Amino acid sequence: MPSASSSSSAVSDSGRPVPSRLWRDGDFRRLWVGQTASQLGEHASLVVLPLFAVLTLDAGAGQLGVLRAVGQAPVLLLSLFVGAWVDSWRTRTVMVLTDAGRTLALGAAAVAGLLDGLGLSGLFVIAFVVGGLSVFFDVAYQVSVVRLVTSDQLLRGNSTLEGSRSAAQIGGPALGGALVSLLSAPIAAASSALFFTLSFLSIRRIRRVESIPERSDRPPRVWRRIYEGLRFVVGETSLRTVCLASAAFQFSFAALMTVYLLFLPRELHLSGTAVGLAIAAMGPGALLGSVLAARLPRRFGYGVVLMSAAALGDGAFLGVPALHGSAAVTLPVLLAVNFVFGAGGQLVNVTVMAVRQAVTPDGMQGRAAATITFVGIGLTPLGSLLGGFLAEQWGLRTSLLVTAAGMMASPVLMALSPLARLGRELPGPRGSRGPVEGGRSPFTMRIPKGK
């Protein structure tokens, strides 16, 4: 782990570090406040900008689809480059600059909207800028927590930050919709900008100086750095498995959701409100998963928790195709299914993130996070297309069962890897003296020589 992390620990008389309580660390509190505000602003803007287009600019369905695609495109276009770039910079600087940029972008949209000077093409630019800067921020905060906290606090730190992200995913869209309804789309955009301003002010107050890899006189080109990140992830058994499992899950889940959103109203005859309520149950489940992730792995072992959560969460949808009856019968079942799925998925996310951060050297953190994000999300559009094709060819119930079964490929891949054999201690980076908290890493014996 990076040497900067050790600065947050006291030292006992025996010379061994004594970890401080996470919430006594002022810099972590500032990161948490900033990340929470940023996630709220980001998820609120995902609703505010489309409503801005529809209500203020009279955008049609096709134009709205293009706007959403433009806002999502930076994840695919920029993730690998961002990972290579963030590894060489102080994450505090990256996060502060991206917060300032998003504040200015949404502020400009609000002013232009109030003056009737913003067209649809201008809104496309705003959506792309906000989406691109969000990619920078999201990669940077994942690297930042590794540099700010001690290794034994990593799981709890990740759980806290991911819990905030889950809460923002629930509250952000609702807040954005409420702001547009109560005020107006331009003022809602300005209100979203205020969250990024709060994040800017909080993260700017982080005092600890990060330890970053020294830059050589002739740093490698960005393509070389991207290649090094890809090579590292492929060569590290645990991260390679995470990549494959993430890709399998995201592909199948995208296909499932395409069918699911047709299945609920057409086969189960649920109203739009009931459909929204059923899907919203994933949010509270994710909050519970974040809380459990801070406790269960160290009690039962990372491998046991990871496999159990993945199998339970992904397997929850297998029974949905068999549902029949009125909304009074099906809606409570769907609420339970989505709650379990959200809890299991978030428990997997936090646990996998802790493993990824533990086995990755500090100089590779950004590139590893970006590579896994790129691979995991890259197949999502193809999954959505497959879901639509299956629904047309095989019918909704059969397609839902097939896509739900496809999600089980993710826990199977993890079960066949060293991830399943993890105990209560996290492994350390390859070439380190051992696991983060002592013991033997199950990964080091499976790394190809010369990598």
N, C-alpha and C positions, 0 to 999 in steps of 0.2 A: 504494500500500500504506500502511497506517497508520503514523504516525510512530513508534509504540511499537516497531515491528519494528526500526527503525534503531538502537535502543539496544543491540542485541546484536551490532553490528558495530564493529570497530575502524576507525580512520581513518588512512590513509597520509599521508606527507608531501605528496603531491599533492592531498590533500583528498578523494580518492575512498575510499569505504568498502571495507574489507577484511573479508570475512565470516569469522567465527570458525567453528571446527568445531562441528557440531551437538551432538555428545556432550560437548563441553566446556561447554555451556550448562546450568547446574544447574537452571534453571527448566524447560527442556524435559524433562530427565530426570525431574523430579518429575511433570510432566504425563504423561509416558509411563508411569511406574510406576502412577500413579493411574488412568489410562485402562485400562491392562491389567488391574489388579485389578477395576475396575468392570465391564469386559466379562466377566471370568470369573464374577463374582458374578451378573451379569444372565443369562448363558446357563446357568449352573448352576441358577438359580431357575426357568428355563423348564421344567426337568425335575422339580425338587424339588416345586414346588407341585402339578402334576398328580399326582405319585406320593403326595403328602400326601393329596390328595382321595381317591385310589383305595385306598391302603393303610390310612389312618387313619380316613377318613370314609365308606368304602364307597360312593363315588360311582359311578353308572352311566355308560354311554357318553354318553348325552345330557347329563348334568350335567357330564361332563368336557369335552364340546364347548363348553358354555356358559362354563366356566371359562377355556378357551383363548381364546375370543372376547372375553371381558371383559378379559383381559390384553393382547390385541392392539388393542382398540378405541381406546386413547388415541392411537395413531399417527394415526388418521383424525380423531379428535375434537379433538386438541390441537395438532397439528403447526403449523398456521398461526398460532395464538395464541402458541405458544412462540417461534416465529421472531420475531414482532413484539416480544415481551417481552425476549428475550435480547439483541437489538441495543442495548437501552438500559441494560444492566447489565454489570457486570464478570463475565466468565465464571467467574473463580475463585470468586466468591461463589455463583453459581448451582450450580456443580459441588459445592462443599462442602455446601451446603444439601440438595441432592438425595441426596448420599451419606449424610448424617445421617438424612434421612427414610426412605431404604430400609433402613438399619440398624435403625431403630426399628420399621419395619413388619414386617420378617422376624423381628426379635427378639421382638416381641409375638406373632407367629404361633407361634414356637417355645415360648414360655412357656405360651401358652394351650393349645397342643397337648399339652404335657407334663402339664398340669393337667386335660386332657379338657374344656376350656372353649371350644374353637373349633369352630363349626359350619360348614356349607358356605357359608352366606350370608356369614359373617365371612371365609372364605377368598376369596370373590369380591371383597370389599372390599380385602383385602390384595393380590390379583392386580392390581386396577385401580390401586391406589396405586403399587405397584412399577412397573407398566407406564408410568403417567403420569410418574413421576419419571425413568424411564429416557429418555423422550422429551426432557425438559429437559436431561439430562446429555449425550445424544448430539448434540443441536444445539449445546450450549455448547462441547463439546470441539472440534468442527469450527471454530467461530469462534475459539476460544482459540489454536489453532495459528497462525492468520493474525496474531494480535496479538503472539505471542511470538517468532516466528522471522523472519529476514530473507527477502526475496523469493526469493533464489537457493537458500535452504534449504527452500523450501516443498514441493517435490516429494519430497525425502528425508524430511522430517518427516511428510508424509502417508503415504508408503510405510511408515515405521516404525509409525505408529499403526494403519494398516489391517492391517499384518502381525499386530499384537497382536490386533486384532479377529478376524482369520481364525483365529489360534491358539485364541482363546477359543471360537469357534464349534465347533472340533473338541474341545477339552479340557473346556469348560464342561459340556456335557450329560453327557459320560462321567464327569466328576467328581461331578456332582450325582447321577447314578444310583448310583455307587459309594458315596457318602456315605449314601444311603438304604439301600442293601443292607447295608453294614457296621455302620451305627449305627442310626438310626431317622429317620423323616421329620421330626419336630420338631427333632432335633439337626442334621440336614442343613440345615434352614432357618436355624438359628443359625450353622452353619458358612458358609453363603452370606452371611449378614450380616457376617461377619468380613472378607470381601473388600471390602465397601463401607466398612468401618471403615478398612482399609488405604488405600483410595483417598482417603478423607477426610483421613487424617493426611498423605499425600504431597502432595496438591494444596493443602492448607492452608499448606504451607511455600513455595509459590511467592511470590517476593519482588517481582518486577517489577510496577510499577503500570501497568495497561493504560490505553491511550488510547481512550476511548469518546466517541461523539458527544455534544456538549453538549445538555442538555435545555432546551427553551424553558420560559418561565413557564407557558404553557398547552400542554402536549404534546398531539399529536393523539390522538384516540380510537383504541382498539385496532383497530376495524374499518377506520379510515382507514389505519393502519399496515399492516394485512394487504393492503388494496387497493394501497398503494404497493409492497409486495413483489411482488404478482401483476403489477402494471403494469410493474415493472422487469424481471421475468423474461420477460414477453411481449415487451417492447420490445428486449431484448438478444438478438440473433440466436443467439449461441452457447448461451445458457441456454434459450431457447425450443426449440432443437433437442434439447438434453439432456433437457428435459421430455418432448417428444414421443417421443424414442427410448427413454427410460426407461419411459414408459407402455406403449409397444408391446412392449418386452421383458417387463416384469412381467406384462402381460396374457397374452401367449403362453406365458411360462414357467410361470405358474400353471396354465394349461390343460394344458401338456405334462406337468407333474409329476403331475397327477391321472391322466392316462392312463399315464404311466410307471410309477407305483406299482401299477397293475393289470397292465401289460404284463409286468413282470419275473417275478412269480410265476405268472401264468396262461398266458402264451404261451411264456416261456422256462423255466418250471417251476423257478425259483430258490427256495431256502429263504429264510426270514426273515433268517438270518445273512448269506447271500450278498447279499441285497438291501441290507442295512445296510452291508456292506463296500463294495459298488459305489458307493453314494451318498457314503460317507465319503471316497472318493478325491477329492471336490471340495475337501476341506479342505487336504491337502498341495499340491494344485494352486494354491489361493489363496495359500498361503504363498510358493510360487515366483513367482506373479504379483506379489506385493508387493515381492519382491527385485528382479525385473526392472524394475518401474516406477520404481525409483530410478536406473536407469542407461540404459535404452533410449531414452526420449524425447529426452534431450539428445544422444544419439549419432546417432539416425536421424531425429529430428523427431517432434513430438507427433502430427501428423496421420497420418503413416505408421504409427506404433505403434498409435494408436487404431483406425484402420480394420483393420489386420491382426489385432489381438487380438480385435476384435469379430467379424470374419468367421470367424476360425479357431475361437474359442470357441463362438459360437452355431451355427456350421455343423457342429460335432462330432457333434451329435445326428442329423443327416440320414441317417446310415448305420445308425442303431440299428434302425429298422423292418425292415431286411433280415436281421437276425441270426436264425440257426437253429442247432440243435445242442445238445449237452450243456453243462452248466455249465463243464466243463473248457475248452470252446472260447469260450463267450460271456462268462464272467466276466472273463477277462483283457482282452477287448475293451472291456467296460463300464468296467473300472477305468481304461483308457487314455482313453476318451471323457470320463468324469467328471473325470479329472485335467486334461485339456486344457481342458475347459469351465471348471473352477475357476481355472486359471492365466489364461486369456484374460479371463474375467469380472473377476477382481481387477485385472488390468493395466488394463482399461478403467475400473474404478471409481476407482483411484488417479489415473490420468491425467485423467479428467473432473473429479475433485474439485480437482486442481491448477488446471485451466483455470477452473473456476467460482470458486475463491477469488481467482484473479488478476484476473478481469474484473469482480469485484464490489467496490464501495467498502465500507470497513469498516462503515459504518452500516447496510448492507443485508445483511451476511453471514448473520445468523441467519434473516432472512426468505427469502433466496434458497435456503438449504439446506432450510428447512422447506417451502417451496413445491414444490421439486423432489421431496422425499420424499412430500409429500401427493399430488401428481399421479401419481407413479410407483407408489405402493402402492394408490391409490384404486381402480384397476380390478382388483386381484388377486382379490377375491371373485368378480367376474363371470367372470374367466378360469377359475377353478376350476369354476364352474358349467358353463361352456361345454365344458370338457374332459370332464366327466361326461356331458353331453348327446351330444357327438360319439362318445364311446366306446360309448354305447348304440345310436346310430343307424348309425354307419359301421364299427364294429369297431375293435379296438385298433391294428392295424398302420397302417391308413389314417389314423386319428385322430392317431397319434404322428407320422406323416410331415407331416400338415397343420399341427400345432401347432409342430413343429420348423421347418418352412418359415416359419411366422409370426414366429418369433424373428428371422429374417433381415431383417425390416422395420427393426429397430433399426440395424444397420450401414448399410443403404441410406439411411436418413434422415440419418445422420451424414455419409455419403459425398457427399450432395447439398448439404451446408452448408459454411460456411467452416471448420468443424472439420477437414475433410479436408486443408485447405491450410496448416495450422499447421506452422511450421518448428521449429527447435530452441529458440526463445525464446517465452516466454509473453507474450500481449498484456496490456496494463495496463487498468485500469478506463476506461470511456468518459469522455472529458474530461481524462484524464491526458496527460502529455507523450509517451507511447509505450509500447512493450512493457516488461515487467518487466526484461528484460535487454538492451534496445536493439533497434533494428530497427523495422519497421512492423507495426502490428496489422492482420490481415486482417478484423477485425470492424468497425472504425470506419467503413468505407465503406458498410456495410449497415444502419446504425442509422437508423430513420426520423427525419426532422428534427422537432424540437420535443419529442422524448421526453426 
